[in-house]
Amino acid sequence: MFVRIALIVGLAVLIWSTVARPSDATGPKRVYVVQAHDTLWSIASARYNGDVRDAIWRIQDRNRLASTTLTPGEKLVLP
């Protein structure tokens, strides 16, 4: 009986932790439209304080970018 209850509680906690994970979005999305000659470095350095490399990584991760090449007109969600 104890094993069954422990299994049910464990399963409930696992399901709750998967479903109740907070989103990485903490407000309205900030969308940036890439202009000619923009680079990830120029976008990140103009909008974030601190380590620009970290900001670039977060932009790439948030937008699932496989490379650092940007196309004018491309929309980026800024973290």
PDB file of N, CA, C and O in Angstrom, chain B, residues numbered from 101:
ATOM      1  N   MET B 101       0.823  -1.193   0.000  1.00  0.00           N
ATOM      2  CA  MET B 101       0.000   0.000   0.000  1.00  0.00           C
ATOM      3  C   MET B 101       0.873   1.265   0.000  1.00  0.00           C
ATOM      4  O   MET B 101       0.611   2.202  -0.754  1.00  0.00           O
ATOM      5  N   PHE B 102       1.908   1.285   0.848  1.00  0.00           N
ATOM      6  CA  PHE B 102       2.799   2.438   0.926  1.00  0.00           C
ATOM      7  C   PHE B 102       3.488   2.677  -0.412  1.00  0.00           C
ATOM      8  O   PHE B 102       3.641   3.821  -0.838  1.00  0.00           O
ATOM      9  N   VAL B 103       3.905   1.597  -1.076  1.00  0.00           N
ATOM     10  CA  VAL B 103       4.596   1.720  -2.358  1.00  0.00           C
ATOM     11  C   VAL B 103       3.668   2.337  -3.397  1.00  0.00           C
ATOM     12  O   VAL B 103       4.095   3.174  -4.193  1.00  0.00           O
ATOM     13  N   ARG B 104       2.433   1.939  -3.395  1.00  0.00           N
ATOM     14  CA  ARG B 104       1.459   2.468  -4.351  1.00  0.00           C
ATOM     15  C   ARG B 104       1.243   3.971  -4.134  1.00  0.00           C
ATOM     16  O   ARG B 104       1.204   4.737  -5.096  1.00  0.00           O
ATOM     17  N   ILE B 105       1.105   4.387  -2.886  1.00  0.00           N
ATOM     18  CA  ILE B 105       0.911   5.808  -2.581  1.00  0.00           C
ATOM     19  C   ILE B 105       2.151   6.607  -2.969  1.00  0.00           C
ATOM     20  O   ILE B 105       2.040   7.684  -3.555  1.00  0.00           O
ATOM     21  N   ALA B 106       3.332   6.081  -2.642  1.00  0.00           N
ATOM     22  CA  ALA B 106       4.576   6.763  -2.992  1.00  0.00           C
ATOM     23  C   ALA B 106       4.712   6.890  -4.504  1.00  0.00           C
ATOM     24  O   ALA B 106       5.160   7.924  -5.000  1.00  0.00           O
ATOM     25  N   LEU B 107       4.335   5.861  -5.232  1.00  0.00           N
ATOM     26  CA  LEU B 107       4.400   5.897  -6.688  1.00  0.00           C
ATOM     27  C   LEU B 107       3.436   6.939  -7.253  1.00  0.00           C
ATOM     28  O   LEU B 107       3.798   7.679  -8.168  1.00  0.00           O
ATOM     29  N   ILE B 108       2.233   7.005  -6.729  1.00  0.00           N
ATOM     30  CA  ILE B 108       1.245   7.975  -7.197  1.00  0.00           C
ATOM     31  C   ILE B 108       1.709   9.400  -6.895  1.00  0.00           C
ATOM     32  O   ILE B 108       1.598  10.283  -7.746  1.00  0.00           O
ATOM     33  N   VAL B 109       2.225   9.625  -5.694  1.00  0.00           N
ATOM     34  CA  VAL B 109       2.710  10.957  -5.328  1.00  0.00           C
ATOM     35  C   VAL B 109       3.900  11.345  -6.203  1.00  0.00           C
ATOM     36  O   VAL B 109       3.973  12.477  -6.680  1.00  0.00           O
ATOM     37  N   GLY B 110       4.824  10.423  -6.416  1.00  0.00           N
ATOM     38  CA  GLY B 110       5.985  10.697  -7.259  1.00  0.00           C
ATOM     39  C   GLY B 110       5.580  11.024  -8.683  1.00  0.00           C
ATOM     40  O   GLY B 110       6.119  11.950  -9.289  1.00  0.00           O
ATOM     41  N   LEU B 111       4.638  10.274  -9.219  1.00  0.00           N
ATOM     42  CA  LEU B 111       4.153  10.526 -10.570  1.00  0.00           C
ATOM     43  C   LEU B 111       3.449  11.884 -10.660  1.00  0.00           C
ATOM     44  O   LEU B 111       3.613  12.606 -11.644  1.00  0.00           O
ATOM     45  N   ALA B 112       2.671  12.226  -9.640  1.00  0.00           N
ATOM     46  CA  ALA B 112       1.981  13.520  -9.624  1.00  0.00           C
ATOM     47  C   ALA B 112       2.983  14.672  -9.592  1.00  0.00           C
ATOM     48  O   ALA B 112       2.798  15.675 -10.282  1.00  0.00           O
ATOM     49  N   VAL B 113       4.038  14.534  -8.798  1.00  0.00           N
ATOM     50  CA  VAL B 113       5.065  15.577  -8.723  1.00  0.00           C
ATOM     51  C   VAL B 113       5.776  15.712 -10.061  1.00  0.00           C
ATOM     52  O   VAL B 113       6.045  16.827 -10.508  1.00  0.00           O
ATOM     53  N   LEU B 114       6.081  14.597 -10.702  1.00  0.00           N
ATOM     54  CA  LEU B 114       6.750  14.627 -12.001  1.00  0.00           C
ATOM     55  C   LEU B 114       5.883  15.330 -13.045  1.00  0.00           C
ATOM     56  O   LEU B 114       6.375  16.177 -13.791  1.00  0.00           O
ATOM     57  N   ILE B 115       4.629  14.991 -13.100  1.00  0.00           N
ATOM     58  CA  ILE B 115       3.716  15.613 -14.062  1.00  0.00           C
ATOM     59  C   ILE B 115       3.564  17.102 -13.763  1.00  0.00           C
ATOM     60  O   ILE B 115       3.599  17.924 -14.679  1.00  0.00           O
ATOM     61  N   TRP B 116       3.397  17.455 -12.494  1.00  0.00           N
ATOM     62  CA  TRP B 116       3.240  18.858 -12.121  1.00  0.00           C
ATOM     63  C   TRP B 116       4.476  19.664 -12.485  1.00  0.00           C
ATOM     64  O   TRP B 116       4.358  20.774 -13.003  1.00  0.00           O
ATOM     65  N   SER B 117       5.663  19.119 -12.223  1.00  0.00           N
ATOM     66  CA  SER B 117       6.886  19.871 -12.510  1.00  0.00           C
ATOM     67  C   SER B 117       7.088  20.067 -14.006  1.00  0.00           C
ATOM     68  O   SER B 117       7.683  21.062 -14.418  1.00  0.00           O
ATOM     69  N   THR B 118       6.609  19.147 -14.818  1.00  0.00           N
ATOM     70  CA  THR B 118       6.723  19.282 -16.267  1.00  0.00           C
ATOM     71  C   THR B 118       5.727  20.306 -16.804  1.00  0.00           C
ATOM     72  O   THR B 118       6.078  21.125 -17.653  1.00  0.00           O
ATOM     73  N   VAL B 119       4.514  20.267 -16.326  1.00  0.00           N
ATOM     74  CA  VAL B 119       3.458  21.153 -16.813  1.00  0.00           C
ATOM     75  C   VAL B 119       3.608  22.564 -16.254  1.00  0.00           C
ATOM     76  O   VAL B 119       3.318  23.534 -16.954  1.00  0.00           O
ATOM     77  N   ALA B 120       4.049  22.692 -15.024  1.00  0.00           N
ATOM     78  CA  ALA B 120       4.080  23.991 -14.350  1.00  0.00           C
ATOM     79  C   ALA B 120       5.389  24.744 -14.527  1.00  0.00           C
ATOM     80  O   ALA B 120       5.635  25.724 -13.824  1.00  0.00           O
ATOM     81  N   ARG B 121       6.232  24.307 -15.452  1.00  0.00           N
ATOM     82  CA  ARG B 121       7.490  25.017 -15.675  1.00  0.00           C
ATOM     83  C   ARG B 121       7.213  26.427 -16.156  1.00  0.00           C
ATOM     84  O   ARG B 121       6.379  26.624 -17.040  1.00  0.00           O
ATOM     85  N   PRO B 122       7.900  27.416 -15.587  1.00  0.00           N
ATOM     86  CA  PRO B 122       7.657  28.790 -16.031  1.00  0.00           C
ATOM     87  C   PRO B 122       8.208  29.021 -17.426  1.00  0.00           C
ATOM     88  O   PRO B 122       9.202  28.416 -17.827  1.00  0.00           O
ATOM     89  N   SER B 123       7.567  29.882 -18.138  1.00  0.00           N
ATOM     90  CA  SER B 123       8.027  30.258 -19.469  1.00  0.00           C
ATOM     91  C   SER B 123       9.225  31.181 -19.336  1.00  0.00           C
ATOM     92  O   SER B 123       9.373  31.860 -18.319  1.00  0.00           O
ATOM     93  N   ASP B 124      10.084  31.217 -20.349  1.00  0.00           N
ATOM     94  CA  ASP B 124      11.209  32.146 -20.296  1.00  0.00           C
ATOM     95  C   ASP B 124      10.774  33.555 -20.675  1.00  0.00           C
ATOM     96  O   ASP B 124      11.560  34.497 -20.571  1.00  0.00           O
ATOM     97  N   ALA B 125       9.543  33.701 -21.109  1.00  0.00           N
ATOM     98  CA  ALA B 125       9.021  35.027 -21.428  1.00  0.00           C
ATOM     99  C   ALA B 125       8.450  35.646 -20.156  1.00  0.00           C
ATOM    100  O   ALA B 125       7.642  35.018 -19.472  1.00  0.00           O
ATOM    101  N   THR B 126       8.855  36.855 -19.838  1.00  0.00           N
ATOM    102  CA  THR B 126       8.391  37.499 -18.615  1.00  0.00           C
ATOM    103  C   THR B 126       7.597  38.762 -18.925  1.00  0.00           C
ATOM    104  O   THR B 126       7.592  39.701 -18.128  1.00  0.00           O
ATOM    105  N   GLY B 127       6.952  38.793 -20.029  1.00  0.00           N
ATOM    106  CA  GLY B 127       6.172  39.961 -20.408  1.00  0.00           C
ATOM    107  C   GLY B 127       5.933  39.933 -21.900  1.00  0.00           C
ATOM    108  O   GLY B 127       6.102  38.901 -22.550  1.00  0.00           O
ATOM    109  N   PRO B 128       5.540  41.065 -22.433  1.00  0.00           N
ATOM    110  CA  PRO B 128       5.301  41.098 -23.874  1.00  0.00           C
ATOM    111  C   PRO B 128       6.603  40.879 -24.643  1.00  0.00           C
ATOM    112  O   PRO B 128       7.677  41.307 -24.219  1.00  0.00           O
ATOM    113  N   LYS B 129       6.481  40.215 -25.764  1.00  0.00           N
ATOM    114  CA  LYS B 129       7.659  39.943 -26.592  1.00  0.00           C
ATOM    115  C   LYS B 129       8.174  41.243 -27.198  1.00  0.00           C
ATOM    116  O   LYS B 129       7.407  42.099 -27.640  1.00  0.00           O
ATOM    117  N   ARG B 130       9.498  41.360 -27.203  1.00  0.00           N
ATOM    118  CA  ARG B 130      10.135  42.483 -27.892  1.00  0.00           C
ATOM    119  C   ARG B 130      10.660  41.930 -29.208  1.00  0.00           C
ATOM    120  O   ARG B 130      11.537  41.067 -29.225  1.00  0.00           O
ATOM    121  N   VAL B 131      10.123  42.427 -30.293  1.00  0.00           N
ATOM    122  CA  VAL B 131      10.523  41.946 -31.616  1.00  0.00           C
ATOM    123  C   VAL B 131      11.364  43.023 -32.285  1.00  0.00           C
ATOM    124  O   VAL B 131      11.011  44.203 -32.277  1.00  0.00           O
ATOM    125  N   TYR B 132      12.474  42.602 -32.858  1.00  0.00           N
ATOM    126  CA  TYR B 132      13.359  43.512 -33.579  1.00  0.00           C
ATOM    127  C   TYR B 132      13.420  43.052 -35.024  1.00  0.00           C
ATOM    128  O   TYR B 132      13.636  41.870 -35.293  1.00  0.00           O
ATOM    129  N   VAL B 133      13.231  43.975 -35.955  1.00  0.00           N
ATOM    130  CA  VAL B 133      13.326  43.667 -37.381  1.00  0.00           C
ATOM    131  C   VAL B 133      14.737  44.021 -37.836  1.00  0.00           C
ATOM    132  O   VAL B 133      15.177  45.163 -37.699  1.00  0.00           O
ATOM    133  N   VAL B 134      15.434  43.041 -38.373  1.00  0.00           N
ATOM    134  CA  VAL B 134      16.825  43.210 -38.792  1.00  0.00           C
ATOM    135  C   VAL B 134      16.897  44.187 -39.958  1.00  0.00           C
ATOM    136  O   VAL B 134      16.141  44.085 -40.924  1.00  0.00           O
ATOM    137  N   GLN B 135      17.824  45.140 -39.846  1.00  0.00           N
ATOM    138  CA  GLN B 135      18.075  46.131 -40.889  1.00  0.00           C
ATOM    139  C   GLN B 135      19.339  45.736 -41.653  1.00  0.00           C
ATOM    140  O   GLN B 135      20.105  44.884 -41.202  1.00  0.00           O
ATOM    141  N   ALA B 136      19.547  46.354 -42.803  1.00  0.00           N
ATOM    142  CA  ALA B 136      20.765  46.102 -43.579  1.00  0.00           C
ATOM    143  C   ALA B 136      21.983  46.421 -42.715  1.00  0.00           C
ATOM    144  O   ALA B 136      21.989  47.413 -41.985  1.00  0.00           O
ATOM    145  N   HIS B 137      22.982  45.603 -42.797  1.00  0.00           N
ATOM    146  CA  HIS B 137      24.260  45.750 -42.091  1.00  0.00           C
ATOM    147  C   HIS B 137      24.178  45.473 -40.592  1.00  0.00           C
ATOM    148  O   HIS B 137      25.164  45.680 -39.885  1.00  0.00           O
ATOM    149  N   ASP B 138      23.032  45.012 -40.085  1.00  0.00           N
ATOM    150  CA  ASP B 138      22.946  44.619 -38.674  1.00  0.00           C
ATOM    151  C   ASP B 138      23.714  43.331 -38.455  1.00  0.00           C
ATOM    152  O   ASP B 138      23.770  42.466 -39.329  1.00  0.00           O
ATOM    153  N   THR B 139      24.299  43.220 -37.286  1.00  0.00           N
ATOM    154  CA  THR B 139      24.930  41.971 -36.850  1.00  0.00           C
ATOM    155  C   THR B 139      24.375  41.643 -35.473  1.00  0.00           C
ATOM    156  O   THR B 139      23.813  42.506 -34.799  1.00  0.00           O
ATOM    157  N   LEU B 140      24.535  40.399 -35.064  1.00  0.00           N
ATOM    158  CA  LEU B 140      24.108  40.051 -33.712  1.00  0.00           C
ATOM    159  C   LEU B 140      24.870  40.891 -32.687  1.00  0.00           C
ATOM    160  O   LEU B 140      24.311  41.301 -31.670  1.00  0.00           O
ATOM    161  N   TRP B 141      26.145  41.140 -32.964  1.00  0.00           N
ATOM    162  CA  TRP B 141      26.948  41.948 -32.048  1.00  0.00           C
ATOM    163  C   TRP B 141      26.380  43.361 -31.929  1.00  0.00           C
ATOM    164  O   TRP B 141      26.254  43.883 -30.821  1.00  0.00           O
ATOM    165  N   SER B 142      26.036  43.986 -33.054  1.00  0.00           N
ATOM    166  CA  SER B 142      25.525  45.365 -33.001  1.00  0.00           C
ATOM    167  C   SER B 142      24.168  45.426 -32.304  1.00  0.00           C
ATOM    168  O   SER B 142      23.899  46.365 -31.554  1.00  0.00           O
ATOM    169  N   ILE B 143      23.321  44.442 -32.544  1.00  0.00           N
ATOM    170  CA  ILE B 143      22.006  44.411 -31.900  1.00  0.00           C
ATOM    171  C   ILE B 143      22.167  44.211 -30.399  1.00  0.00           C
ATOM    172  O   ILE B 143      21.553  44.924 -29.605  1.00  0.00           O
ATOM    173  N   ALA B 144      22.990  43.241 -30.008  1.00  0.00           N
ATOM    174  CA  ALA B 144      23.175  42.928 -28.588  1.00  0.00           C
ATOM    175  C   ALA B 144      23.854  44.070 -27.842  1.00  0.00           C
ATOM    176  O   ALA B 144      23.444  44.414 -26.733  1.00  0.00           O
ATOM    177  N   SER B 145      24.879  44.656 -28.432  1.00  0.00           N
ATOM    178  CA  SER B 145      25.612  45.714 -27.723  1.00  0.00           C
ATOM    179  C   SER B 145      24.783  46.984 -27.573  1.00  0.00           C
ATOM    180  O   SER B 145      24.993  47.747 -26.629  1.00  0.00           O
ATOM    181  N   ALA B 146      23.844  47.225 -28.487  1.00  0.00           N
ATOM    182  CA  ALA B 146      23.004  48.420 -28.405  1.00  0.00           C
ATOM    183  C   ALA B 146      21.863  48.263 -27.397  1.00  0.00           C
ATOM    184  O   ALA B 146      21.308  49.262 -26.941  1.00  0.00           O
ATOM    185  N   ARG B 147      21.509  47.035 -27.047  1.00  0.00           N
ATOM    186  CA  ARG B 147      20.323  46.819 -26.229  1.00  0.00           C
ATOM    187  C   ARG B 147      20.571  46.193 -24.864  1.00  0.00           C
ATOM    188  O   ARG B 147      19.662  46.159 -24.034  1.00  0.00           O
ATOM    189  N   TYR B 148      21.767  45.701 -24.614  1.00  0.00           N
ATOM    190  CA  TYR B 148      22.041  45.005 -23.358  1.00  0.00           C
ATOM    191  C   TYR B 148      23.313  45.527 -22.714  1.00  0.00           C
ATOM    192  O   TYR B 148      24.285  45.850 -23.396  1.00  0.00           O
ATOM    193  N   ASN B 149      23.292  45.606 -21.397  1.00  0.00           N
ATOM    194  CA  ASN B 149      24.497  45.930 -20.638  1.00  0.00           C
ATOM    195  C   ASN B 149      25.171  44.621 -20.266  1.00  0.00           C
ATOM    196  O   ASN B 149      24.520  43.577 -20.215  1.00  0.00           O
ATOM    197  N   GLY B 150      26.439  44.668 -20.014  1.00  0.00           N
ATOM    198  CA  GLY B 150      27.141  43.458 -19.605  1.00  0.00           C
ATOM    199  C   GLY B 150      27.846  42.801 -20.772  1.00  0.00           C
ATOM    200  O   GLY B 150      28.187  43.449 -21.762  1.00  0.00           O
ATOM    201  N   ASP B 151      28.056  41.499 -20.638  1.00  0.00           N
ATOM    202  CA  ASP B 151      28.807  40.726 -21.626  1.00  0.00           C
ATOM    203  C   ASP B 151      27.987  40.570 -22.908  1.00  0.00           C
ATOM    204  O   ASP B 151      26.941  39.921 -22.908  1.00  0.00           O
ATOM    205  N   VAL B 152      28.461  41.160 -23.982  1.00  0.00           N
ATOM    206  CA  VAL B 152      27.752  41.114 -25.265  1.00  0.00           C
ATOM    207  C   VAL B 152      27.666  39.682 -25.770  1.00  0.00           C
ATOM    208  O   VAL B 152      26.672  39.301 -26.390  1.00  0.00           O
ATOM    209  N   ARG B 153      28.702  38.882 -25.510  1.00  0.00           N
ATOM    210  CA  ARG B 153      28.687  37.486 -25.971  1.00  0.00           C
ATOM    211  C   ARG B 153      27.539  36.707 -25.345  1.00  0.00           C
ATOM    212  O   ARG B 153      26.928  35.865 -26.003  1.00  0.00           O
ATOM    213  N   ASP B 154      27.242  36.982 -24.080  1.00  0.00           N
ATOM    214  CA  ASP B 154      26.119  36.324 -23.414  1.00  0.00           C
ATOM    215  C   ASP B 154      24.799  36.758 -24.042  1.00  0.00           C
ATOM    216  O   ASP B 154      23.907  35.934 -24.244  1.00  0.00           O
ATOM    217  N   ALA B 155      24.671  38.038 -24.349  1.00  0.00           N
ATOM    218  CA  ALA B 155      23.454  38.543 -24.992  1.00  0.00           C
ATOM    219  C   ALA B 155      23.271  37.925 -26.371  1.00  0.00           C
ATOM    220  O   ALA B 155      22.154  37.582 -26.757  1.00  0.00           O
ATOM    221  N   ILE B 156      24.367  37.781 -27.117  1.00  0.00           N
ATOM    222  CA  ILE B 156      24.294  37.144 -28.438  1.00  0.00           C
ATOM    223  C   ILE B 156      23.812  35.713 -28.300  1.00  0.00           C
ATOM    224  O   ILE B 156      22.952  35.263 -29.058  1.00  0.00           O
ATOM    225  N   TRP B 157      24.370  34.995 -27.327  1.00  0.00           N
ATOM    226  CA  TRP B 157      23.958  33.598 -27.118  1.00  0.00           C
ATOM    227  C   TRP B 157      22.473  33.526 -26.792  1.00  0.00           C
ATOM    228  O   TRP B 157      21.768  32.657 -27.305  1.00  0.00           O
ATOM    229  N   ARG B 158      21.987  34.441 -25.934  1.00  0.00           N
ATOM    230  CA  ARG B 158      20.565  34.419 -25.566  1.00  0.00           C
ATOM    231  C   ARG B 158      19.668  34.726 -26.768  1.00  0.00           C
ATOM    232  O   ARG B 158      18.607  34.120 -26.920  1.00  0.00           O
ATOM    233  N   ILE B 159      20.091  35.667 -27.623  1.00  0.00           N
ATOM    234  CA  ILE B 159      19.311  35.975 -28.830  1.00  0.00           C
ATOM    235  C   ILE B 159      19.286  34.763 -29.755  1.00  0.00           C
ATOM    236  O   ILE B 159      18.232  34.398 -30.276  1.00  0.00           O
ATOM    237  N   GLN B 160      20.452  34.135 -29.960  1.00  0.00           N
ATOM    238  CA  GLN B 160      20.513  32.944 -30.817  1.00  0.00           C
ATOM    239  C   GLN B 160      19.643  31.829 -30.255  1.00  0.00           C
ATOM    240  O   GLN B 160      18.917  31.168 -30.998  1.00  0.00           O
ATOM    241  N   ASP B 161      19.717  31.618 -28.945  1.00  0.00           N
ATOM    242  CA  ASP B 161      18.950  30.549 -28.312  1.00  0.00           C
ATOM    243  C   ASP B 161      17.454  30.823 -28.401  1.00  0.00           C
ATOM    244  O   ASP B 161      16.679  29.926 -28.731  1.00  0.00           O
ATOM    245  N   ARG B 162      17.049  32.033 -28.114  1.00  0.00           N
ATOM    246  CA  ARG B 162      15.628  32.398 -28.118  1.00  0.00           C
ATOM    247  C   ARG B 162      15.009  32.253 -29.503  1.00  0.00           C
ATOM    248  O   ARG B 162      13.838  31.898 -29.633  1.00  0.00           O
ATOM    249  N   ASN B 163      15.811  32.534 -30.546  1.00  0.00           N
ATOM    250  CA  ASN B 163      15.307  32.488 -31.922  1.00  0.00           C
ATOM    251  C   ASN B 163      15.718  31.226 -32.665  1.00  0.00           C
ATOM    252  O   ASN B 163      15.425  31.072 -33.851  1.00  0.00           O
ATOM    253  N   ARG B 164      16.395  30.328 -31.966  1.00  0.00           N
ATOM    254  CA  ARG B 164      16.861  29.055 -32.541  1.00  0.00           C
ATOM    255  C   ARG B 164      17.653  29.285 -33.826  1.00  0.00           C
ATOM    256  O   ARG B 164      17.408  28.649 -34.851  1.00  0.00           O
ATOM    257  N   LEU B 165      18.608  30.211 -33.742  1.00  0.00           N
ATOM    258  CA  LEU B 165      19.449  30.524 -34.895  1.00  0.00           C
ATOM    259  C   LEU B 165      20.611  29.541 -34.955  1.00  0.00           C
ATOM    260  O   LEU B 165      21.314  29.343 -33.964  1.00  0.00           O
ATOM    261  N   ALA B 166      20.811  28.934 -36.104  1.00  0.00           N
ATOM    262  CA  ALA B 166      21.912  27.979 -36.281  1.00  0.00           C
ATOM    263  C   ALA B 166      23.222  28.688 -36.592  1.00  0.00           C
ATOM    264  O   ALA B 166      24.295  28.121 -36.387  1.00  0.00           O
ATOM    265  N   SER B 167      23.148  29.917 -37.084  1.00  0.00           N
ATOM    266  CA  SER B 167      24.367  30.661 -37.404  1.00  0.00           C
ATOM    267  C   SER B 167      24.184  32.117 -36.988  1.00  0.00           C
ATOM    268  O   SER B 167      23.133  32.511 -36.484  1.00  0.00           O
ATOM    269  N   THR B 168      25.223  32.894 -37.210  1.00  0.00           N
ATOM    270  CA  THR B 168      25.159  34.318 -36.860  1.00  0.00           C
ATOM    271  C   THR B 168      24.775  35.188 -38.051  1.00  0.00           C
ATOM    272  O   THR B 168      24.744  36.414 -37.935  1.00  0.00           O
ATOM    273  N   THR B 169      24.484  34.577 -39.184  1.00  0.00           N
ATOM    274  CA  THR B 169      24.109  35.319 -40.387  1.00  0.00           C
ATOM    275  C   THR B 169      22.667  35.807 -40.264  1.00  0.00           C
ATOM    276  O   THR B 169      21.756  35.025 -39.991  1.00  0.00           O
ATOM    277  N   LEU B 170      22.477  37.102 -40.468  1.00  0.00           N
ATOM    278  CA  LEU B 170      21.145  37.702 -40.402  1.00  0.00           C
ATOM    279  C   LEU B 170      20.743  38.221 -41.772  1.00  0.00           C
ATOM    280  O   LEU B 170      21.589  38.613 -42.576  1.00  0.00           O
ATOM    281  N   THR B 171      19.439  38.220 -42.027  1.00  0.00           N
ATOM    282  CA  THR B 171      18.892  38.702 -43.287  1.00  0.00           C
ATOM    283  C   THR B 171      18.022  39.925 -43.008  1.00  0.00           C
ATOM    284  O   THR B 171      17.175  39.880 -42.116  1.00  0.00           O
ATOM    285  N   PRO B 172      18.212  41.016 -43.752  1.00  0.00           N
ATOM    286  CA  PRO B 172      17.344  42.180 -43.552  1.00  0.00           C
ATOM    287  C   PRO B 172      15.868  41.784 -43.670  1.00  0.00           C
ATOM    288  O   PRO B 172      15.476  41.051 -44.578  1.00  0.00           O
ATOM    289  N   GLY B 173      15.065  42.283 -42.736  1.00  0.00           N
ATOM    290  CA  GLY B 173      13.649  41.949 -42.692  1.00  0.00           C
ATOM    291  C   GLY B 173      13.335  40.800 -41.750  1.00  0.00           C
ATOM    292  O   GLY B 173      12.178  40.593 -41.385  1.00  0.00           O
ATOM    293  N   GLU B 174      14.352  40.055 -41.355  1.00  0.00           N
ATOM    294  CA  GLU B 174      14.163  38.945 -40.415  1.00  0.00           C
ATOM    295  C   GLU B 174      13.724  39.507 -39.062  1.00  0.00           C
ATOM    296  O   GLU B 174      14.222  40.545 -38.627  1.00  0.00           O
ATOM    297  N   LYS B 175      12.794  38.822 -38.403  1.00  0.00           N
ATOM    298  CA  LYS B 175      12.302  39.274 -37.103  1.00  0.00           C
ATOM    299  C   LYS B 175      12.945  38.434 -36.005  1.00  0.00           C
ATOM    300  O   LYS B 175      12.927  37.204 -36.048  1.00  0.00           O
ATOM    301  N   LEU B 176      13.511  39.123 -35.026  1.00  0.00           N
ATOM    302  CA  LEU B 176      14.137  38.459 -33.889  1.00  0.00           C
ATOM    303  C   LEU B 176      13.356  38.793 -32.624  1.00  0.00           C
ATOM    304  O   LEU B 176      13.016  39.951 -32.385  1.00  0.00           O
ATOM    305  N   VAL B 177      13.075  37.780 -31.822  1.00  0.00           N
ATOM    306  CA  VAL B 177      12.477  38.007 -30.512  1.00  0.00           C
ATOM    307  C   VAL B 177      13.628  38.234 -29.549  1.00  0.00           C
ATOM    308  O   VAL B 177      14.496  37.373 -29.399  1.00  0.00           O
ATOM    309  N   LEU B 178      13.638  39.385 -28.897  1.00  0.00           N
ATOM    310  CA  LEU B 178      14.720  39.716 -27.977  1.00  0.00           C
ATOM    311  C   LEU B 178      14.350  39.276 -26.568  1.00  0.00           C
ATOM    312  O   LEU B 178      13.248  39.551 -26.093  1.00  0.00           O
ATOM    313  N   PRO B 179      15.277  38.591 -25.900  1.00  0.00           N
ATOM    314  CA  PRO B 179      15.006  38.131 -24.523  1.00  0.00           C
ATOM    315  C   PRO B 179      15.025  39.281 -23.532  1.00  0.00           C
ATOM    316  O   PRO B 179      14.817  39.069 -22.337  1.00  0.00           O
TER     317      PRO B 179
END
